[in-house]
């Protein structure tokens, strides 16, 4: 199968012209396009696969994409993306869909922060209406999250990405025991290994609405295992912004699926909250505007209560921000656009030691369940371990300083004879030269400064891909580095690895543990805790070596996940260097 990516201007099956990329994900890219026959705008989803991917995994992705088209094509509802056509070209499916000219709910939350109760209730009700249509056709979406809810003009919510949806009676695409979907939105029953049901979509809708009004995920933790444990065992956290939505969120997030409300009940509840919030907002606006049109007011009688923007339910009233509720035009940001690879490197000798550590926030691709791929680092990289970056101070300029002193002394004054370089000076000079040579060994690395705030040196020819908070660096010859991040790090990286290892290891054929090691206290000045989990497993190309390194600050956790067919020394050296140059956000 040809996995090359298309170019702008290409016309598929003599009908659909590709104009510009407006989104990228684990399975491919979404184009803004034009149906030249009907002269209308369309969205075209392109399946992209790494060239080294085994044929059977490519077929799984192809089947999943066709399932997405079939699932959505069965449904006709304003809150569900409309599929117009499926074009076959280059042995790949291309899904031609309705173009929704607006951001996702995830984009809105990320760029503008939490939304109002009224807006959340409205978007939630529309999403529930779309789910009611899907459930009525026996389709469980299985991946409800803000990133899959598009916001069109007039705040119309459109549910998209049915790529892992399951139709009653159809064949499962995943192996037994593998989790499909985004871990932070998985229902407890799925975490226990049971099948998804319509009630599972209701749980995910509850998590989505929680994130919409609070700006954070209620059970998000640094590792998939910790997240799933919190989902199963922890109560819903406090919701200072949810107001009247709190009871609905609690109902949707009941641990037992049979205790959650039906989609019909949820729609009714959300409609009531939306209408009540609109009425309350209108009353607030009237009460605030009235004094502006009147003359000087008389003191209010003592027996009349002053206006208080608090409703009878005890929730603080919130007015809709006009700018927030206005439709937003879609903006396409190619993967990695936060900072182009190629930014000049800064002098890392002046930076504090940030590095041979990687995050407890690592998300295993096999558990996350986006396109399940494993890619590996090629072997043509330097094998020598780079020297430490904190070298001795330069001795340059000492001769010129002495010359200046001699000139300032005037005639008749003898300058002191120049001292022979000491052994320490000579050793320091040799260290500097060694460091310069070591720096030259890594000249193929270049600086990536990410839009989320972190920075890291990566090979300059590696391509960047993005899936929400995860950033992928792909070696065009076959390679893969994942950088992930979380705002809710756990207390101890080593304990996280030891808790997760018995379950995570089951996802790797021929798994063999090398060790889990708490990194030494030398990094304590920079990070709260850090640990390595190292192992080998049997991949499609033979034995693979994997390193997961974790670290976290008080309020931020990061992850680097590197798998390579190379020998362990080379793998360590490359990861060490990238880790050494890593700088967290803020």
MOGILIN-V559826 format. One record per residue. N is the residue number from 1. PSI is psi in whole degrees, -180 to 180 (* if undefined). Layout:
n=<N;N>
psi=<PSI;PSI>
This chain:
n=<1;2;3;4;5;6;7;8;9;10;11;12;13;14;15;16;17;18;19;20;21;22;23;24;25;26;27;28;29;30;31;32;33;34;35;36;37;38;39;40;41;42;43;44;45;46;47;48;49;50;51;52;53;54;55;56;57;58;59;60;61;62;63;64;65;66;67;68;69;70;71;72;73;74;75;76;77;78;79;80;81;82;83;84;85;86;87;88;89;90;91;92;93;94;95;96;97;98;99;100;101;102;103;104;105;106;107;108;109;110;111;112;113;114;115;116;117;118;119;120;121;122;123;124;125;126;127;128;129;130;131;132;133;134;135;136;137;138;139;140;141;142;143;144;145;146;147;148;149;150;151;152;153;154;155;156;157;158;159;160;161;162;163;164;165;166;167;168;169;170;171;172;173;174;175;176;177;178;179;180;181;182;183;184;185;186;187;188;189;190;191;192;193;194;195;196;197;198;199;200;201;202;203;204;205;206;207;208;209;210;211;212;213;214;215;216;217;218;219;220;221;222;223;224;225;226;227;228;229;230;231;232;233;234;235;236;237;238;239;240;241;242;243;244;245;246;247;248;249;250;251;252;253;254;255;256;257;258;259;260;261;262;263;264;265;266;267;268;269;270;271;272;273;274;275;276;277;278;279;280;281;282;283;284;285;286;287;288;289;290;291;292;293;294;295;296;297;298;299;300;301;302;303;304;305;306;307;308;309;310;311;312;313;314;315;316;317;318;319;320;321;322;323;324;325;326;327;328;329;330;331;332;333;334;335;336;337;338;339;340;341;342;343;344;345;346;347;348;349;350;351;352;353;354;355;356;357;358;359;360;361;362;363;364;365;366;367;368;369;370;371;372;373;374;375;376;377;378;379;380;381;382;383;384;385;386;387;388;389;390;391;392;393;394;395;396;397;398;399;400;401;402;403;404;405;406;407;408;409;410;411;412;413;414;415;416;417;418;419;420;421;422;423;424;425;426;427;428;429;430;431;432;433;434;435;436;437;438;439;440;441;442;443;444;445;446;447;448;449;450;451;452;453;454;455;456;457;458;459;460;461;462;463;464;465;466;467;468;469;470;471;472;473;474;475;476;477;478;479;480;481;482;483;484;485;486;487;488;489;490;491;492;493;494;495;496;497;498;499;500;501;502;503;504;505;506;507;508;509;510;511;512;513;514;515;516;517;518;519;520;521;522;523;524;525;526;527;528;529;530;531;532;533;534;535;536;537;538;539;540;541;542;543;544;545;546;547;548;549;550;551;552;553;554;555;556;557;558;559;560;561;562;563;564;565;566;567;568;569;570;571;572;573;574;575;576;577;578;579;580;581;582;583;584;585;586>
psi=<134;120;7;150;148;163;151;143;-15;143;122;136;39;26;-43;112;133;120;-55;150;131;0;153;149;-168;-29;-14;-156;155;129;144;126;-176;129;101;-20;-45;-3;55;151;146;165;138;122;124;131;123;137;142;143;-25;-6;133;150;-38;-32;-36;-41;-35;-45;-41;-44;-39;-39;-40;-35;-40;-46;-44;-42;-50;-32;-24;-16;142;104;143;-24;12;134;137;128;123;-38;161;116;136;121;141;26;13;149;142;117;123;120;169;137;114;111;79;169;172;163;-35;-40;-43;-47;-43;-43;-30;-10;-171;151;172;161;-45;-46;-41;-43;-41;-48;-40;-41;-42;-42;-42;-37;-41;-40;-36;-41;-46;-47;-34;-22;13;20;123;125;-49;0;47;125;164;-34;-18;12;109;146;108;-171;149;26;31;126;134;120;131;-178;74;27;-30;16;152;128;130;128;-9;168;139;142;-9;155;154;133;-13;140;132;133;173;122;-39;-17;2;140;155;-39;-33;-38;-29;0;7;167;154;145;174;-33;-28;-38;-34;-41;-50;-35;-40;-44;-40;-44;-37;-49;-34;-40;-23;-22;-1;166;136;-31;13;130;172;-27;157;-41;-44;-38;-47;-37;-43;-40;-41;-34;-24;149;160;129;174;154;79;-21;-8;-30;-125;-13;-17;-49;-35;-43;-42;-41;-43;-28;27;139;-37;127;-33;-15;-7;150;157;166;-32;-43;-40;-43;-44;-44;-45;-36;-42;-42;-43;-48;-40;-40;-38;-43;-45;-41;-39;-42;-40;-45;-41;-45;-35;-37;-30;-48;-24;-28;-5;167;-169;130;152;152;140;140;146;-25;2;126;144;155;132;119;54;128;171;-24;-5;8;144;133;144;127;154;128;122;-39;-36;-38;-9;146;145;131;140;137;130;125;108;153;134;14;-8;-31;129;139;127;-4;134;142;144;164;105;-4;-21;1;154;162;109;28;-42;44;151;169;150;-9;11;137;114;134;-36;-29;-35;-42;18;-155;118;94;152;123;158;155;135;167;-3;58;153;142;-11;139;132;146;159;151;-7;69;174;158;146;145;5;145;-8;-39;-43;-34;-43;-37;-40;-42;-41;-42;-35;-19;-23;173;150;-9;130;135;147;143;143;136;145;142;134;167;-37;-42;-42;-42;-39;-41;-41;-39;-42;-44;-40;-39;-41;-41;-39;-40;-40;-30;-22;25;-16;-4;148;162;131;119;110;152;-22;-10;-23;165;149;150;131;159;134;-21;6;136;149;136;156;138;94;-119;0;137;127;138;114;127;121;-22;-5;96;163;127;130;129;120;165;154;153;3;66;147;175;-32;118;-42;-43;-37;-46;-44;-34;-37;-29;-44;-33;-46;-33;-23;-14;4;118;136;28;135;117;128;-43;158;121;127;127;151;166;-6;-17;3;-26;-26;-33;156;-47;162;151;155;139;117;137;169;160;168;111;-178;-19;18;-162;135;150;131;141;131;118;137;143;161;149;-169;-32;11;134;148;165;138;129;114;129;137;145;-2;171;160;-35;-43;-43;-45;-43;-46;-45;-38;-46;-44;-38;-40;-33;-1;134;124;165;149;*>
